[in-house]
Amino acid sequence: MDLTTQKRAALAAGSVRDLIGLNRGLYGDAQMMARGYNAQADTQRATADGRDLRELFDELTQVATIANESQQRFVDLFTFPVTSPVTSVLQTMGSGPQFEDASEYGVPVSSRAEFSTLDMGVPFKWYDHAWRATWQYLADATETEIAAQAAAIVRADSDHVFSKVMGTVFRNTNRVVRDSRNGSVYDVLAFANGDGWKPPAYEANEFDESHTHYRTTGASTVSSADLDEVITDLKSHGHARENGSQIVIFVNAVEGDTIAGFRVATGAKYDFIPSAGQSFFATDGDLIGQQASATFAGFPVKGSYDEAIIIESTRIPRGYLTALASGGRLNPTNPIMFRQHASTNLQGLRLVGGPRDAYPLQDSYWVRGFGTGVRHRLAGLVMQVTTNATYTAPALYAAV
């Protein structure tokens, strides 16, 4: 009896044992799994401590939702959401027509607000990270171990979003973005960089085409005059408390420690005042006004200087002051655009299950699609602490 006849006879008799024996004789034990028979992996439905894997997958998708909400504390306060590759953005703040003294016989001067708009482009790209686990790993892993893996991925996503935003902030050159849907090309502009664009006037402040928000200190150490220059410039464009903006200056610990020592008594224009989150501080006189809040956009606040709050972060390269004017949560005056997919189902960090619905964790992956671009060319300013006259973007974010 040939092999095919033997297989048919085994199937007809319902003898699974005989069929397996025939298959093992031909291919060996190692080949059995490749020919469609159930393996131990197909029965692995719980972690080592008894947590159902399907339930755990559903819970991790909720972790992604919570992570998106937490991430938004930073994103919402410095960005404005968009879904299109280019947006026409008004670059003026608070300027408009003015009233004049009325006369009995005269006719008032007619005027209209002068609006300065720019078409601001923003790229979009998908990013993902695969999380694969063999059935042997899932058999021995606990819920805590798997959750720790997910937490590490969530942190990586948070760092990635922050890096992309900061890459846009530090980049002092313009670029272009091509819309994959129709091939159209749009300009992705940096903050004011002396590229020939004349910033609009604000109140009595006039600017020329060489105006730039990428500068250097001209010295190897940050001084109070540098902070004065940064804050004064943002105010000169209307990005100040009078228009509802909060100036935030991000620095590294090296610059943060220097700024913490600025005092009027030693020549500074203002005193640095530690935030309410600092454990202890002392002054030579009475503290007038309120201390800055302990946190802003999810970051611990070091303190305040004039209108600005100072945030110290290890993710800011040494030798840079990064000033951004936040108009508030999802405010259209925020400096950065944060582009996501037009479909709300494809926005934010998402956990996508593997090809087998019953075992989604075994070949799952995390995915996010987004892009960042400058929205308001005058709502951010970067100052490099260097003796060089020309600004150079930090290597950490130069390729972002």
QUIFENFEN-V421838 format. One line per field, one symbol per residue. psi: psi as a letter, one per 40 degrees, with the letter a starting at -180 (. if undefined). A space follows every 10 residues. Layout:
BEGIN
psi->???
END
This chain:
BEGIN
psi->hidddddddd ddefgddddd ddddddeidd eddefeihid deegeiidee hhdddddddd dddddddddd ddddddeeih hieieihhhh eiheiaiiii hiideihihi iihhhhiihh ihihiiiihi hihiddddde iidddddddd dddddddddd dddddddddd heiiaihhhe deeihihhii ihffeehhii ihbehiiaee hifhiideie iiiddddddd dddddeeegi ddeeihhhhh iiddddddde ehiddeeidi ihhiieeidi iiieaihhai iiidihfeih hdaihbeiih hhheehihfi hhhihheihf heeidihhhi idhdeeiahi hhiadhddgd ddfiihihhi iiihdheeei hhhhgieieh hhiiddede.
END
